[in-house]
Amino acid sequence: MSFWDTLNASGDAITAIGTVGTFAIAFLVYREARRIRKTEWILDQNAAWNAMSTEIAKQSSECRIGDILSGDPHDRQLTTQEEYLLMMFLNVVNSEYNALRAGAISTRWVLHSFEMTAGIVSQNREWLVEFMQKYGYQTSFIRVVAILPTCKNNFKARAKVVKREILASSKFGRFMGPTFRHWLRKDYIDDVIRPLCD
């Protein structure tokens, strides 16, 4: 083996080592960037929850948003102030739902918010679904909100429902067709949810 053959062989080894090293560095940068994005998202969500709590605390005694958020039945027209505060709450939960759909966070991060939402929806499902449709919330989010009370107080069942609904509304779920989506939703479709299903 000549000097040049040895140099070529060692050059190939150096190239392979460089490629593996570059891949390792790229992977580490990706992991760190993902961790930073997740941390920023958590901080932003905490700020959103705090802002909502501050707004609710400032409200007068005529504003029934506290009663609505605690799950009491609401049987009268919402005031503009109550609509604003309800949308503020739903926007925070919707943001968490979208982050979950995008894979940015795990289910355990959002289930507490969904538990709160289920408490509100359990007494007010029909008008809350109409309210969310009126203000343009995405249908898959409305379905999750409408479905939550059907699971009673079972935390694991709610987690399963959320995961199934995310799968049903994903590109894969749409690709698989309506029969597959119906199979995913079969345990919790009722008269309120059926019109929301495609």
URGIPE-V429042 format. One record per helix or strand of 2 or more residues. SS is the DSSP state (a for helix, b for strand). FROM is the first residue (numbers start at 1). TO is the last residue. If there is no record, write none. Layout:
BEGIN
ss/from/to
SS/FROM/TO
SS/FROM/TO
END
This chain:
BEGIN
ss/from/to
a/3/58
a/65/69
a/80/101
a/107/134
a/139/151
a/155/168
a/171/176
a/178/185
a/191/194
END
